[in-house]
Amino acid sequence: MKLIRFGGVVVVLLAGMVSSASAQNLSVSVDATRVPQKLLHVEEVLSVKAGPLTLYYPKWIPGEHGPDGPVSSVTGLKFDVDGRTVPWKRDLLDVFTFHVDVPAGATKLHAAYDYIEGAGFSATDKLLVLEWNEVVLYPSGATSDKLMYEAKLTLPEGWKFGTSLGVAEQAGSVVTFKPISLELLVDSPVIAGEYYRSIDLTPAGEPVHHQIDMVADSAGALNMSPEIQKGLTNVVAESGKLFGARHYREYHFLLTLSDHVAHFGLEHHESNDSRLPERALLEPSAGMTVGGLLPHEFAHSWNGKFRRPADLTTPDFEKPMETDLLWVYEGLTDFLGPMLAARSGLWTQEQYHNYLASIAASLGPGRPGRTWRPLLDTAVGVPGVRPPRGWMNLVRGTTTMRATCCGLKWRPSCIARARGKGRLTISATCFMADRTMGRR
């Protein structure tokens, strides 16, 4: 088994931010005014020297655990130096890699291209979820924590936005963010929309600010009930009791409510990108729906971001990730997320027990996939082995891996609680780990 690497990575990055930014002098500007037409326009300026230059489009995306950067959505790519076109070519063996010969005397390379927002994924007429890995090229030769970017975003008139990124300046619909490393830029999505609302979720006495930012296709969809607001505030409070430390400056739950985007959750260091149907907050099942997603992604900020398997911690987005410890990354979070949902009151005790019962039932007899495929292989195969649409009990896919690992945490937790008379639990282990292995 490989060791898990710990450390205050964010502290190191922030300490070196100003000097690195002046040395690299990279910028990316995204014009989102044509979001209703599902089109983003991107302008980049890179510091360069004469000679061959290799540029990468992010391939291996953190949290997605695979080489699935949407490079096919990049179109109209052009490079120039002082208005003079510079030819480029794509690498023969890697479609995410581009080669440019920088002319003599050039110090700045300008890149321009469009990004096509796929229908039903991240944009509608009324909103946008911007993941920066979709709209950035970066040079080879430096790790992503050393490449410093000034990012700028132009929104449709009247739209508002939510993000964990620091804002340097806002002039009308143009937002300029504070310089930040490429690593943290890709880890800091932005949601924006015509209909936007933010709610403070910081518990009483909590020194670190927490809030939820929401965008929706209609104003009414943003009407979060006092019960759900209280439940999410309780999630924050319970996470403090569970982990005993905060490793981020502040935290933003980014929630998109639409029937016309993909529905999933993606973890980030100081935020999470969660997407639910438009009426999710208005239905009687709102607590179950919200509790099944947001606490999970929030728990990932500790288990998956702050604490991460070493082979999933790559120096850039080109180096392949090794996913053999994904069963810990996802399995432990599948255990902790529902537990936070239950402790917070988003889930009732009965709903939590039913969830655990469904996990147990899914691991019962009659699952032939367990006779041929080791649990480890369900994690190793994540980047490229996509399960078929049927015969899931025979295949033993990623869903089974997550359920199995959740069950592996549940059983020892019950044993520890019984033998320790309530004093020894996996929760206590999480608390001790964060207290003894470093804070933010």
N, C-alpha and C positions, 0 to 999 in steps of 0.2 A: 504494500500500500504506500502511495506517495504521501509525503508530508504536506500539511496545509500551511501556507506561509502567512504570517501575521505581521502587522506593522502599520504605523501612522502615515500611510502613503499621502493622504490629502494634506497633512501638515507640511510635508516636504515640498509638495507642488506649490502650495500657496506661498511659502517662504521665498521661493525662487521666481515668482511670477513676473515681477516688474522688470528685472534684469533680462530675463529670457525674452520678454515681449519686445524690448527695444532691439535686441539682437536679431530676432527672426523677422519681425515686421510683416506678418502675413494678415490678410484680411479676406473676409467672405461677406458678400451682400446678397440677400435674398429678397426679390421683389415678388410679393404674394398677392398683388392686386388683381391677378387673373385666376385666382383660386376657383371662382365659379366655373371657369373653363377648364379646370383641373390642370393648370399649368403654372409652374414656378420658374422665374428667371434668375439665374445665378451669375454673379460677377466675382472673380477672385483675383487678388494681386499677390504674387509670391516673390520673395527676394531670391535672386538667382545669380549664377556666374556663367560665363561663356562655356559652351561645351555640352556634352550629353547630359540630359536630365530625365530621371524616371519619376513618374507621378503615379500614385495609387488612388483608386477609388475604394473606400472601405469595404472589405470582403467579409471578414469574420466579425460578426456583430455581437457585442456583449449582451447577455440575456437571451439571445436567440440561439447561441451555441452552434452556429453553423456558418458555412460560406455562402450566405444568402443575401448579401448586399444587393439592392435592386439596380444593378448597373444597366440593365436593359431599358430602364426608364430615362436614362440620360440621352439627350438628343441635341443636335445643333452645336456640338463642341467646336470651339475655335480658340486659337491662341494668337497673341500678337505682342510685339514689342514696339512701343511708341507708334501704334497704329499700323505697323507693318506685319502682315500675316506670317506666322511661323508654322510650318508643317508639323504634323504629328503622325504617329502610327501606333496601333495597338500591338501589344506583345502577342507573339504567335502561340504561346503556351498558357497565357493567363489573361483573360479578357478584362480583368480589373486593373491591368497595368498599362500605362501609356508612356511613350518615349518621345522626347522633344529635343532637338538640337538648338540650344540657345545661341543666338548670333553673338559675335564679338562685340564687346563694349556694353552689352545689356546688363542691367542690374535689377530690372523688374520685368516679370512676365505676367501678362494679363490673360486670364481665361474667362470665357463666356460660354454658357450653355443653358439649356432648359431641362427641367425635370418634370416628367409627366406623372401626375397623380393618378394612379390606377383607380378605375371606378369601383366604388364600394370598399375603399380601404382607409384613407386618412383625410379625405376632404369632401365637403359638400358645398352647396351654394352659400351656406351660412357659417361654416366653421372650417378650421384647419388644425391638424396635429402635425407639427414640424419636428421630425427627427433629423438632427444635423448630419448624421452619417449619410443621408440621402442626397445632400447638397454640398458636398465638399470633396475636393481633391487635395492630396497632401504629398510632399516630396519624400523620396526615400532618403535614408542616411541618418535619420534622427528618430528617436522614440516618440510616441504620441504625447508623452508628458513634457517633452522639451519643445514641441512646436506650439507657439503661442499665436492665437488668432484674435483679431478684433472682428466681432460678428455684428452685422446690421440687418434689420428686418423691416421691410416696408409692407404695411397691412392695408387692406381695403379701408376706405373712409368710414370712420365710426366704429371700427372693430376694436375690441379690448383683448388683452392677453394675460396669461398666467405662466410663470416659469420660476425655477429656482435660480436662474441666472441673475447676476447683478446688473442693474441698468445704469449706464454711464450718462445717458442723455435721451430724452424723448422730445421730438419736435413734430407735433401733429401725429401723423400715422407712421413716422419713421422712428424706429427704436434702435439705439446703439448700445450694445452691451459692453460691460467691462472686459478688458483683455483676459483671456482664459486659455488654458492648455487645450489642445485638440482632444486629449483624453477626457477632460471634464466637459468640453463642449458637446461631444457626442453623447455624454452621459446626462445632458440637461435639455430635454425637449421643451418645446413651447406649444401651448394650446392657445388658439385665438378664435374669436367669433363675433358675430353680430349680437348674439345673446350670451352674456357672460355674467358670472356671479362668483364672488369669493366669500368664504365664511371662516372666521377664526375658530380653530379647533384646539387652541392651547389650553390645557387644564389649569386650574387655579394653582399658583405656586410653581408652575413649570417655567424655568428660565429660557428655554429654547422655543422660538416661535414655530407653530404648526398651523397650516391652513389648507383648505380645499379650494381649488380653482375649478370652475365648471363652465363648459360651453355646451350649447345644445342647438338643435334646429328650430326650437321654439322657446319663447320666454317662459311659458307655463311649465316646461319640463324641468326648470331650475328650482322649482318649489320644494326644497328639501324640508321634511317635517322636523319639528323639534326633537322627536324621538330618534330619528336617524342622526341628527346633529349631535345629540347627547351620546349616542352609541359610538360615533367616530371619535368624539373627544375622549370617551372612555378607552378606546383602543390606544390612543396616545398615552393616556395615563397608565394603562396596564402594561404597555411596552416598556415604560420606565421601570416598573416593578420587575418585569421579566429580565431585562438586560442590564439594568443598573447604570447605564451611561448613554450619552448622546454623542455620536461621532460626526455630526453634521452641524453646519451653522444655523440652518433652519430647514424645515421640510414642507414640501408642497404635494398634496394629493391632487393630481391632474386628472379630472374626470370628464370624459366626452360622452354626451348623451345623444345618440342618433341611431336611426334604423338603416342608415346608408353608409356606415363605416364598418370595418371589421371589428368584431367584439373579442377582446382579449385583454391581458394585462402585461406590461413590461416594466421590470424593476429598474430603478436608477438610484444613484447615491443619495441625492437630496430631494428626490421626487419619484413619482411613479406615473406611468402612462396607462390609465385604465379606461376601458371603453365598454359602455353598456347600451342597451336599447333606449330609445328616446324617453319612454314613459317609465323607466326603471324605478325612479324615485316616487312615482305616483301610485304604484301598484301596492296592494296589501302585502305582497311578498318582498317589499323593498329591503327590509332588514336582512332577510336571507340572501337576497341577490347581492347587496352591497357587502355584507359580511363574508360572502364566499369569494370575493375578489380583492377588495382594498386592503384588508389586514394581511393577506398573503403577500402582496407586492410590497407592503410596508415592512414586513418581517425580512424580506429579501435585502433591505438596506443593511441589515446586520449580517445575515447569512446569505452570502452571494456577492455582496459589494464590499463591506468593511472586512469581513472574513471570507476569503475566497480560496478554493483549491489552486495551488501554485500553477498547475498546467492550464488553468483557465485564465490566468493573469499574463497576458501576452504583451510584448513591448509595443506593438502596433496592431493594425487591423488586417495585416497581410499574413502574419505568422499563424499557422493553424493552431486551434485549441485542441487540447486533449481532454476528453470528457469522461474519463473513467471514474472521477469522483462526483459526477453530476447527481448520482443517487443521494449524496449527502446534501449538495446544493439545493436540489429540489425536494428531496424526501423529507428533510428536517423542516423545510419551510411549509410543506404540506401538513406537517404536524403542528407547527406553531401558529400558522394563520388561522385555522378554524378554532384553535384554543383561544386566541385573542378575540375572535368573533363571539365566542361563548362568554368569556369573562367580561366583555364590554356590554353585553346585553343586546347586541345586534341579532344574535341567535338565542333562542330559548334553550333550556337544558334538554328538552325533548329533541329539538332539531340537531343539537350537537351529538346526542346519543344515536340518532338515526344516521348521521353522517358516519360515525365510527362503525356502526353496524353494517353500513353499505361497504365500507372498506374491508371489514372482516369477511363479508359474504363474497366479495370479489376475489378473495384469496383462498377460497375453499377448494374442495376436491373437484375434479372434472375439468381441470385446466391443463390440457396437454402441452401447451407452450412451456410449462415449467419442467417438462421431462427432457427437453432438448436444449433450451436456451438459458445459459447462466444469467443471473441477475446483473452481473457486471456488464455483460454484452448489451443489455438494453440501454445502458448509459454510453458505452463506447460507440454504439451504432447511431447515436442521435444525429450527428452531422450529415449522414448520407443515407441511412437505411429508413426509408419512408414506408410505413405499414400499408398493406392493401386495405380496401374498404370493408372487407369481410373477414370472417374466420379469426376474429381477434383473440379468442382463447387459444388458438393454435399458434398464433404469431408471437404472443407475449411482447407487446410493444411498450412504448414509453409510458403510456397511461398506467400500465401494470407496474412498471418500475416505480413510479411515484407512489402508487397505492401500497406496494410492498414495503417501500422504505418508510412510509408513514406508519405502517403497522409495526415495523421493526422498532420504531421509537416509542410507540404506544405501549407495547408489552413491557419493556424494561421500566418505563415510567410508572406503570401500575405496580410492578414488583417493588421498585424502589420506594414508592409511596407507602406501600403496605409494610415493608420491613423497617423503614425509617420512621414509621408512625407520622407521616406527613412532613417530616423535616428534610427528607432526601428525595428530590425529584429532578427530572430533566430541566424544569424551569430554573431550579436552583443552580444547576450546572451552567446554564446560559448566563445567569447573573454573575457567577464567579468568573467565568471566562472573560466577560467584558470588563470586570472590575480589576482583574489581575494582568491582562494582556495589553493594557494601554487604552487611553481615551482619545478623544478628538484633539 
